[in-house]
Amino acid sequence: MSRRCAFAPGSIGNVGPGFDVLGLAVEGIGDRVTLSLLNGPAVIDDVSGRDADLIPRDPAKNSASIAAVAWLRAHGDVRNPAMTIEKGLPLAGGMGGSAASSVAGAFAAALASGVNAPSSNEVIAAALEGEAAVAGQHLDNIAASALGGLTISRSVHPIDVVAVRVAAPWWVALVTPAVRIQTKEAREILPHESDRATWVQQMANTTALAYAFATGDAELLRRSLDDRYAEPRRAALIPNFHDVKEAALLTGALGCSISGSGPTIFAIAIEERSARRCAEAMQHALTDVTSTSHVGAIANRGVRAA
């Protein structure tokens, strides 16, 4: 019985203005799924790591298991996964935890079934089923975890994602205050329509931001990492958000915003030392709120065998 393991990196959803469109993979943090295939029912043998006690053990409710089964069924395989999950990402933390588990689950299922180089789109399609069960149908985190770098999700149905290789060796500071924000709830507070001026500016910022990553244009990134849609409405859900953002920018960050639905706040920095200074300043601005931090390079690789 072949037992295979896959690791998928965590990610920043939206990356500021790119709501449901842009995703950015982050090095050094993610979820790992180890999987073998059974002729009997699916089973989750163990979940360890961050927030492990809160992760569903019921395979029908677990994003990694749902994604693994989806990949198998799409390829005519009637077997089921037996898996262990190592969580490096928090639950409801805004770093793509359910997406990373889903991507790793789908990829590990492919490996265990003997497919060593599965199609990215097929992995993404299976992962979308796992993510949908937890956070709804959007691809920003899934695409980044699957492909690495910056990703543009142009369409969900049909799946159409574009991988953008980041031209500059920028680093990311992530600070997570000890509060939980459920993705579905955070989406409900957002309006279904925006005025024309806001929509046009948001589109301009998103386009310019993607170009800044692709060309390594730090000054353009500084101008365009500006979210007029989700950030103004979700900021109140995050303790001291405006103070944290100001601290990051004053410390030299190129830009700072909410990672996905939050509560994680991310900052983009020129290099590692600057990113570490930003993380320290951001945590200090949280004053009496407990928080954790992670500093990592942009992950140029997505999901892989581990």
DAKAJO-V432338 format. One record per pair of residues at least 24 apart in sequence whose C-alpha atoms are under 10 Angstrom apart, sorted by the first residue. I is the first residue (numbers start at 0). J is the second residue. D is the distance in whole Angstrom. If there is no record, write none. Layout:
i j d
I J D
I J D
This chain:
i j d
0 35 7
0 36 7
0 37 8
0 111 9
0 112 10
1 34 8
1 35 6
1 36 7
1 110 9
1 111 6
1 112 8
1 113 9
2 33 7
2 34 5
2 35 4
2 36 8
2 80 10
2 81 9
2 82 9
2 107 9
2 108 9
2 110 9
2 111 6
2 112 10
3 32 8
3 33 6
3 34 5
3 35 6
3 36 10
3 82 9
3 106 9
3 107 6
3 108 8
3 109 9
3 110 6
3 111 5
3 112 9
3 113 10
3 304 8
3 305 8
4 31 7
4 32 6
4 33 4
4 34 6
4 35 9
4 82 9
4 83 9
4 84 10
4 103 8
4 104 9
4 106 9
4 107 6
4 108 9
4 110 8
4 111 8
4 303 9
4 304 6
4 305 5
5 30 8
5 31 6
5 32 5
5 33 6
5 34 9
5 84 10
5 100 10
5 102 9
5 103 5
5 104 7
5 105 9
5 106 6
5 107 5
5 108 9
5 109 10
5 110 8
5 302 7
5 303 6
5 304 4
5 305 5
6 30 6
6 31 4
6 32 7
6 33 9
6 85 9
6 99 8
6 100 9
6 102 9
6 103 6
6 104 9
6 106 9
6 107 9
6 144 9
6 145 10
6 301 8
6 302 6
6 303 6
6 304 6
6 305 6
7 31 7
7 32 9
7 87 10
7 96 10
7 98 9
7 99 5
7 100 7
7 101 9
7 102 6
7 103 5
7 104 9
7 106 9
7 141 9
7 143 9
7 144 6
7 145 7
7 146 9
7 147 9
7 300 9
7 301 6
7 302 4
7 303 7
7 304 9
7 305 9
8 87 9
8 88 9
8 94 9
8 95 9
8 96 9
8 98 9
8 99 6
8 100 9
8 102 9
8 103 9
8 140 10
8 141 10
8 143 8
8 144 5
8 145 8
8 146 10
8 147 8
8 298 7
8 299 10
8 300 8
8 301 6
8 302 7
8 303 9
9 87 8
9 88 7
9 89 10
9 93 9
9 94 6
9 95 6
9 96 7
9 97 9
9 98 8
9 99 6
9 100 9
9 140 8
9 141 9
9 143 8
9 144 6
9 145 10
9 147 10
9 298 9
9 301 9
9 302 10
10 88 10
10 93 8
10 94 5
10 95 5
10 96 8
10 98 9
10 99 8
10 139 9
10 140 6
10 141 8
10 142 9
10 143 6
10 144 6
10 147 9
10 148 9
10 149 9
10 258 8
10 259 9
10 297 9
10 298 9
10 301 10
11 93 7
11 94 6
11 95 7
11 139 8
11 140 7
11 143 8
11 144 10
11 149 9
11 171 10
11 173 9
11 256 10
11 257 9
11 258 5
11 259 6
11 260 10
11 261 10
11 263 9
11 264 9
11 265 8
12 93 7
12 94 7
12 95 7
12 137 10
12 138 9
12 139 6
12 140 5
12 141 9
12 142 10
12 143 8
12 150 10
12 257 9
12 258 6
12 259 4
12 260 8
12 261 9
13 139 7
13 140 8
13 150 10
13 151 10
13 205 9
13 226 9
13 229 9
13 256 9
13 257 8
13 258 7
13 259 6
13 260 9
14 139 9
14 149 9
14 205 9
14 208 9
14 209 10
14 224 8
14 225 9
14 226 9
14 254 10
14 255 9
14 256 7
14 257 8
14 258 7
14 259 7
14 265 8
14 266 10
14 267 10
15 201 10
15 204 9
15 205 8
15 208 9
15 223 9
15 224 6
15 225 6
15 226 5
15 227 9
15 228 9
15 229 8
15 230 8
15 254 9
15 255 8
15 256 6
15 257 7
15 258 8
15 259 8
15 265 9
16 200 9
16 201 6
16 202 8
16 203 9
16 204 6
16 205 5
16 206 9
16 208 8
16 223 8
16 224 7
16 225 6
16 226 4
16 227 7
16 228 7
16 229 8
16 230 9
16 256 9
16 257 10
17 139 9
17 151 9
17 152 10
17 201 8
17 202 8
17 204 8
17 205 5
17 206 8
17 208 9
17 209 9
17 224 9
17 225 9
17 226 8
17 228 9
17 229 10
18 137 10
18 139 8
18 152 10
18 201 9
18 202 10
18 205 9
18 226 9
18 228 8
18 229 8
18 259 8
19 136 9
19 137 6
19 138 7
19 139 5
19 140 8
19 151 9
19 152 7
19 153 9
19 154 10
19 155 10
19 259 9
20 137 8
20 138 7
20 139 5
20 140 9
20 142 9
20 150 8
20 151 5
20 152 5
20 153 7
20 154 9
20 155 10
20 160 9
20 205 9
21 138 9
21 139 5
21 140 8
21 142 9
21 143 8
21 149 7
21 150 6
21 151 5
21 152 6
21 153 9
21 160 10
21 161 10
21 205 8
21 206 10
21 208 9
21 209 8
21 259 10
22 95 9
22 138 8
22 139 5
22 140 5
22 141 8
22 142 7
22 143 5
22 144 8
22 146 10
22 147 9
22 148 8
22 149 6
22 150 5
22 151 7
22 152 8
22 162 10
22 258 10
22 259 9
23 94 10
23 139 8
23 140 8
23 141 10
23 142 9
23 143 5
23 144 8
23 146 10
23 147 7
23 148 6
23 149 4
23 150 6
23 151 9
23 162 10
23 163 10
23 165 10
23 171 10
23 258 10
23 297 7
23 298 8
23 299 9
24 94 9
24 95 9
24 140 8
24 141 10
24 142 9
24 143 5
24 144 6
24 145 9
24 146 8
24 147 5
24 148 5
24 149 7
24 150 8
24 171 10
24 295 10
24 296 9
24 297 6
24 298 5
24 299 7
24 300 8
24 301 7
25 94 9
25 143 9
25 144 9
25 147 8
25 148 8
25 149 10
25 170 9
25 171 7
25 172 9
25 173 9
25 293 10
25 294 9
25 295 6
25 296 6
25 297 5
25 298 5
25 299 8
25 300 9
25 301 9
26 147 9
26 148 10
26 170 9
26 171 9
26 293 10
26 294 8
26 295 5
26 296 5
26 297 6
26 298 4
26 299 8
26 300 9
26 301 9
27 87 9
27 293 8
27 294 8
27 295 6
27 296 8
27 297 9
27 298 8
28 86 9
28 87 6
28 88 7
28 94 9
28 96 10
28 99 10
28 293 8
28 294 9
28 295 8
28 298 10
29 85 9
29 86 7
29 87 5
29 88 6
29 89 9
29 94 9
29 95 9
29 96 7
29 98 10
29 99 7
29 100 8
29 103 9
29 144 9
29 302 10
30 63 10
30 84 7
30 85 6
30 86 5
30 87 5
30 88 6
30 89 10
30 95 10
30 96 7
30 97 9
30 98 9
30 99 6
30 100 6
30 101 9
30 102 9
30 103 7
30 104 9
30 144 10
30 302 10
31 63 10
31 83 8
31 84 6
31 85 5
31 86 7
31 87 8
31 88 10
31 99 8
31 100 7
31 102 10
31 103 6
31 104 8
31 107 9
31 302 10
31 303 10
31 304 10
31 305 8
32 63 8
32 64 10
32 82 7
32 83 6
32 84 5
32 85 6
32 86 9
32 99 10
32 100 7
32 101 9
32 102 9
32 103 6
32 104 6
32 105 9
32 106 9
32 107 7
32 108 9
32 304 10
32 305 9
33 80 10
33 81 8
33 82 5
33 83 5
33 84 7
33 85 8
33 103 9
33 104 8
33 107 7
33 108 9
33 111 9
33 304 10
33 305 9
34 64 10
34 67 9
34 79 10
34 80 6
34 81 6
34 82 4
34 83 7
34 84 9
34 103 10
34 104 8
34 105 10
34 106 10
34 107 6
34 108 7
34 109 10
34 110 9
34 111 7
35 78 10
35 79 8
35 80 6
35 81 5
35 82 7
35 83 9
35 107 8
35 108 8
35 110 9
35 111 6
35 112 9
36 67 10
36 71 10
36 76 10
36 77 10
36 78 6
36 79 5
36 80 5
36 81 6
36 82 9
36 108 8
36 111 7
36 112 8
37 77 9
37 78 5
37 79 5
37 80 6
37 81 7
38 77 8
38 78 5
38 79 6
38 80 9
39 77 10
39 78 7
39 79 7
39 80 9
39 81 9
40 78 8
40 79 6
40 80 8
40 81 8
41 65 10
41 67 10
41 68 8
41 78 8
41 79 5
41 80 5
41 81 6
41 82 8
42 79 8
42 80 6
42 81 5
42 82 7
42 83 9
43 80 8
43 81 6
43 82 5
43 83 6
43 84 8
44 81 7
44 82 6
44 83 5
44 84 8
45 81 10
45 82 7
45 83 5
45 84 6
45 85 8
46 82 9
46 83 6
46 84 5
46 85 6
46 86 7
47 83 8
47 84 6
47 85 5
47 86 6
47 87 9
48 84 8
48 85 5
48 86 5
48 87 6
48 88 8
48 89 9
49 85 8
49 86 5
49 87 6
49 88 6
49 89 6
49 90 8
50 86 7
50 87 9
50 88 8
50 89 6
50 90 6
50 91 10
51 84 9
51 85 8
51 86 7
51 87 9
51 88 10
51 89 9
51 90 9
53 89 10
53 90 8
54 84 9
54 86 9
54 89 10
54 90 8
54 97 10
58 82 9
59 129 10
59 132 9
60 129 9
60 132 7
60 133 8
61 97 9
61 100 9
61 101 9
61 129 7
61 130 9
61 132 8
61 133 8
62 96 10
62 97 6
62 98 8
62 99 9
62 100 7
62 101 5
62 102 9
62 103 10
62 104 8
62 105 10
62 126 8
62 127 9
62 128 8
62 129 4
62 130 6
62 131 8
62 132 7
62 133 7
62 134 10
63 97 8
63 98 8
63 99 8
63 100 5
63 101 4
63 102 7
63 103 7
63 104 4
63 105 7
63 106 10
63 107 10
63 108 10
63 125 10
63 126 8
63 128 10
63 129 6
63 130 9
64 100 9
64 101 7
64 103 10
64 104 6
64 105 8
64 108 9
64 126 10
64 129 7
65 101 8
65 104 8
65 105 8
65 125 8
65 126 8
65 127 9
65 128 7
65 129 5
65 130 9
65 131 10
65 132 8
66 98 10
66 100 9
66 101 5
66 102 7
66 103 9
66 104 6
66 105 5
66 106 9
66 107 10
66 108 9
66 122 8
66 123 9
66 124 9
66 125 5
66 126 5
66 127 7
66 128 6
66 129 5
66 130 8
66 131 10
66 132 10
67 100 10
67 101 8
67 102 9
67 103 8
67 104 5
67 105 4
67 106 8
67 107 7
67 108 5
67 109 8
67 122 9
67 125 7
67 126 8
67 128 9
67 129 8
68 104 9
68 105 8
68 108 8
68 125 8
68 126 10
68 128 9
68 129 9
69 104 10
69 105 8
69 108 9
69 121 10
69 122 9
69 124 8
69 125 5
69 126 8
69 127 9
69 128 7
69 129 8
70 104 9
70 105 6
70 106 8
70 107 10
70 108 7
70 109 7
70 112 10
70 117 10
70 121 7
70 122 7
70 123 9
70 124 8
70 125 5
70 126 8
70 128 9
71 105 8
71 108 7
71 109 7
71 111 10
71 112 8
71 125 9
72 125 9
73 121 9
73 124 9
73 125 8
74 109 9
74 112 10
74 121 10
76 112 8
78 112 9
79 108 9
80 104 9
80 107 9
80 108 7
80 111 9
81 108 10
82 107 9
82 108 10
89 175 9
89 179 9
89 263 10
90 179 8
90 180 9
90 181 9
91 133 10
91 134 9
91 178 9
91 179 6
91 180 6
91 181 5
91 182 7
91 183 10
91 259 10
91 260 8
91 261 8
91 262 8
91 263 9
92 174 10
92 175 7
92 176 9
92 177 9
92 178 8
92 179 6
92 180 7
92 181 8
92 182 9
92 258 9
92 259 9
92 260 8
92 261 6
92 262 6
92 263 6
92 264 10
93 140 10
93 175 9
93 179 9
93 180 8
93 181 9
93 182 8
93 257 8
93 258 5
93 259 5
93 260 5
93 261 4
93 262 6
93 263 5
93 264 8
93 265 10
94 140 8
94 173 9
94 175 9
94 257 10
94 258 6
94 259 7
94 260 9
94 261 8
94 262 9
94 263 7
94 264 9
94 265 10
95 130 9
95 134 10
95 139 9
95 140 5
95 141 8
95 143 9
95 144 8
95 258 9
95 259 8
95 260 9
96 130 9
96 140 9
96 141 10
96 144 10
97 126 9
97 129 8
97 130 6
97 131 9
97 132 9
97 133 7
97 134 8
97 140 9
97 141 9
98 123 10
98 126 7
98 127 8
98 128 10
98 129 8
98 130 6
98 131 9
98 133 9
98 134 9
98 137 10
98 138 9
98 139 9
98 140 6
98 141 5
98 142 9
98 143 9
98 144 7
98 145 9
99 126 9
99 130 9
99 140 8
99 141 7
99 142 10
99 143 9
99 144 6
99 145 8
99 301 10
99 302 8
100 126 8
100 129 8
100 130 9
100 141 9
100 144 9
101 125 8
101 126 5
101 127 7
101 128 8
101 129 5
101 130 6
101 131 10
101 141 8
101 144 9
101 145 10
102 126 5
102 127 8
102 129 8
102 130 9
102 140 10
102 141 7
102 142 9
102 143 10
102 144 7
102 145 6
102 301 9
102 302 7
102 303 10
103 144 9
103 145 8
103 301 10
103 302 7
103 303 8
103 304 9
103 305 10
104 129 9
105 129 9
105 302 10
106 145 9
106 302 7
106 303 8
106 304 8
107 302 10
107 303 9
107 304 7
107 305 9
110 303 10
110 304 8
115 303 10
115 304 9
116 303 9
116 304 10
119 145 7
119 146 7
119 160 10
119 301 10
119 302 9
120 145 9
120 146 10
120 157 10
120 158 7
120 159 8
120 160 8
121 158 9
122 302 10
123 155 10
123 158 8
123 159 10
123 160 9
124 155 9
124 156 10
124 157 9
124 158 7
127 155 9
127 158 10
133 181 9
133 182 8
133 183 8
134 181 8
134 182 6
134 183 6
134 184 9
134 186 9
135 182 8
135 183 7
135 186 10
139 259 9
140 259 8
141 301 10
142 301 9
142 302 10
143 298 9
143 299 10
143 300 9
143 301 7
143 302 9
144 298 9
144 300 8
144 301 5
144 302 6
144 303 10
145 300 8
145 301 5
145 302 5
145 303 8
146 298 9
146 299 8
146 300 6
146 301 4
146 302 7
146 303 10
147 297 8
147 298 6
147 299 5
147 300 4
147 301 4
147 302 8
148 212 9
148 213 10
148 296 10
148 297 6
148 298 6
148 299 5
148 300 7
148 301 8
149 209 8
149 212 8
149 213 8
149 297 8
149 298 9
149 299 8
150 209 9
151 209 8
162 299 10
163 209 8
163 210 9
163 212 8
163 213 6
163 214 10
163 299 9
164 212 8
164 213 6
164 214 9
164 215 10
164 297 10
164 298 10
164 299 7
164 300 10
165 209 9
165 210 9
165 211 9
165 212 5
165 213 5
165 214 7
165 215 7
165 297 8
165 298 9
165 299 8
166 210 10
166 211 9
166 212 6
166 213 5
166 214 5
166 215 5
166 216 9
167 211 9
167 212 7
167 213 8
167 214 7
167 215 5
167 216 8
167 217 8
167 269 8
167 270 9
167 297 9
168 212 10
168 215 8
168 268 9
168 269 7
168 270 7
168 271 9
168 296 7
168 297 7
169 212 9
169 215 9
169 217 9
169 253 10
169 267 7
169 268 6
169 269 5
169 270 5
169 271 8
169 273 10
169 274 9
169 295 9
169 296 6
169 297 7
170 252 10
170 266 8
170 267 6
170 268 5
170 269 6
170 270 5
170 271 6
170 272 9
170 273 8
170 274 6
170 275 9
170 294 7
170 295 6
170 296 4
170 297 6
170 298 9
171 252 9
171 255 10
171 265 7
171 266 6
171 267 5
171 268 6
171 269 9
171 270 9
171 271 8
171 273 9
171 274 6
171 275 9
171 277 9
171 278 9
171 293 8
171 294 6
171 295 5
171 296 6
171 297 7
171 298 10
172 247 9
172 252 9
172 255 9
172 263 10
172 264 8
172 265 6
172 266 5
172 267 7
172 268 7
172 271 9
172 273 9
172 274 5
172 275 7
172 276 9
172 277 7
172 278 5
172 279 9
172 281 9
172 292 7
172 293 6
172 294 5
172 295 7
172 296 9
173 255 10
173 257 10
173 258 8
173 263 6
173 264 6
173 265 5
173 266 7
173 267 9
173 274 9
173 275 10
173 277 9
173 278 7
173 281 9
173 282 10
173 291 8
173 292 5
173 293 5
173 294 6
173 295 8
174 243 9
174 257 10
174 258 10
174 262 8
174 263 5
174 264 5
174 265 7
174 266 9
174 277 10
174 278 6
174 279 9
174 280 10
174 281 7
174 282 7
174 285 10
174 290 7
174 291 6
174 292 4
174 293 7
174 294 9
175 237 9
175 258 10
175 261 8
175 262 6
175 263 4
175 264 6
175 265 9
175 281 10
175 282 9
175 285 10
175 288 10
175 289 9
175 290 5
175 291 5
175 292 6
175 293 9
176 237 8
176 238 7
176 239 10
176 240 10
176 261 9
176 262 6
176 263 7
176 264 9
176 282 8
176 285 8
176 288 6
176 289 6
176 290 4
176 291 7
176 292 9
177 237 10
177 238 9
177 262 8
177 263 9
177 288 7
177 289 6
177 290 5
177 291 8
178 236 9
178 237 8
178 238 8
178 261 9
178 262 7
178 263 9
178 288 9
178 289 9
178 290 9
179 236 9
179 237 9
179 260 10
179 261 8
179 262 7
179 263 9
180 233 10
180 236 8
180 237 9
180 260 7
180 261 6
180 262 6
180 263 9
181 260 7
181 261 8
181 262 9
182 259 8
182 260 6
182 261 8
183 260 9
184 260 9
185 229 9
185 232 9
185 233 7
185 236 9
185 259 9
185 260 6
185 261 8
186 229 9
186 233 9
186 260 8
188 229 9
188 232 7
188 233 8
189 228 8
189 229 7
189 230 10
189 231 10
189 232 7
189 233 8
190 228 9
190 229 9
190 232 9
192 228 10
193 227 10
193 228 8
197 226 10
197 227 7
197 228 8
198 227 8
198 228 8
200 225 9
200 226 9
200 227 8
201 225 8
201 226 7
201 227 6
201 228 7
202 226 10
217 253 7
217 254 10
217 267 10
217 268 9
217 269 8
218 253 8
218 254 10
219 253 9
220 253 7
220 254 7
220 267 9
221 248 10
221 252 8
221 253 5
221 254 5
221 255 9
221 267 9
222 253 9
222 254 8
223 253 10
223 254 8
224 253 8
224 254 6
224 255 7
224 256 8
224 266 10
224 267 9
225 254 8
225 255 8
225 256 8
226 255 10
226 256 8
226 257 9
229 256 10
229 257 9
229 259 9
229 260 8
230 256 7
230 257 7
230 258 10
230 259 10
230 260 9
230 261 10
233 257 8
233 260 8
233 261 8
233 262 9
234 260 10
234 261 9
234 262 9
236 260 10
236 261 8
236 262 7
237 261 7
237 262 6
237 263 8
237 264 9
237 285 10
238 262 8
238 284 10
238 285 7
238 286 9
238 287 10
238 288 7
239 281 10
239 284 7
239 285 6
239 286 8
239 287 10
239 288 9
240 264 8
240 281 9
240 284 9
240 285 8
241 284 9
241 285 10
242 280 10
242 281 8
242 283 10
242 284 6
242 285 8
242 286 10
243 277 9
243 278 9
243 280 8
243 281 5
243 282 7
243 283 8
243 284 5
243 285 7
243 286 10
244 277 10
244 280 10
244 281 7
244 284 9
245 280 9
245 281 8
245 284 9
246 276 10
246 277 7
246 278 9
246 279 9
246 280 6
246 281 6
246 282 9
246 283 8
246 284 7
246 285 10
247 273 10
247 274 9
247 276 8
247 277 5
247 278 7
247 279 9
247 280 6
247 281 6
247 282 10
247 284 9
248 277 8
248 280 10
248 281 9
249 277 9
249 280 9
250 274 9
250 275 10
250 276 7
250 277 6
250 278 9
250 279 9
250 280 7
250 281 9
251 276 8
251 277 7
252 276 9
252 277 7
252 278 10
263 290 9
263 291 9
263 292 9
264 292 10
265 292 10
265 293 10
265 294 10
266 294 10
267 296 10
267 297 9
268 296 9
270 295 10
270 296 8
271 295 8
271 296 7
